[in-house]
Amino acid sequence: MTNLTAIELLGVSKCFTRHTGRILLRSYLSQLAGRERREPFWALRNISFRMDRGDSVAVVGSNGAGKSTLLSVVAGLAPPNEGQITVNGRIAALLELGSGFHYDLTGVENLRLNASLLGISRKRTAELFDQIVDFAGIGDFIDEPLRTYSAGMVVRLAFSVAIHMDPDLLIIDEVLAVGDAAYQQKCFDKILELKQRDITLLCVSHSGAMVRHFCERAMWIDHGQLIMDGPVDEVVDAYEGRRFPHRSHLID
């Protein structure tokens, strides 16, 4: 690994235990005793890839393919069961609507708390406060509890906090689709600005146009496996046409 490496995964797999709802007490006790085993669900299987600083990579695939799990693993929110993950730099992750926010706290309190979790000092947060609130465009609601916010307002505040904290790596999982068209364009412009500063971008989107606009490279994941990794046009064309890639492009 070189000092230019931002993200590297080597043989990463992630397993979840299937939950099938209510069970009888005797079945639960049998599971605890090890006499009954639930079939595990492998959300990721033997994933390996590398991103250098400044790379922009999109992850494509159908619902349930493992895309969001991959981003969660890279962001450090879900430890892998197998393999090794190395990440260099400060991560700003937008993985789920309102993730990392507390809905009983005000926008101001959530802003400061989220900044603290990202490792930003109180002084720096205070310096950036007005810029964050202005970009979020939520006005006086910044002093209200988050439970009074619309879904779009939560996204705007979360995105504004993340991009103003000078992240080295930005990880986005489709959350910008919640905002209105005007705010989406504002966010897209900001992402392009960050790209010019060599930020590393890893994102999930079902929009082929957005993927092609922001990323030079894409990875196609299906049933937890990395099917194809290459130039964005080739990967997106293969995925959208559901064409199995030529053997030379397969991930072994």
Secondary structure, 3 states (H helix, E strand, C coil): CCCCEEEEEEEEEEEEECCCCCCCHHHHHHHHHCCCCCCEEEEEEEEEEEEECCCEEEEECCCCCCHHHHHHHHCCCCCCCEEEEEECCCEEEECCCCCCCCCCCEHHHHHHHHHHHCCCCHHHHHHHHHHHHHHHCCHHHHHCEHHHCCHHHHHHHHHHHHHCCCCCEEEEECHHHHCCHHHHHHHHHHHHHHHHCCCEEEEECCCHHHHHHHCCEEEEEECCEEEEEEEHHHHHHHHHCCCCCCHHHECC
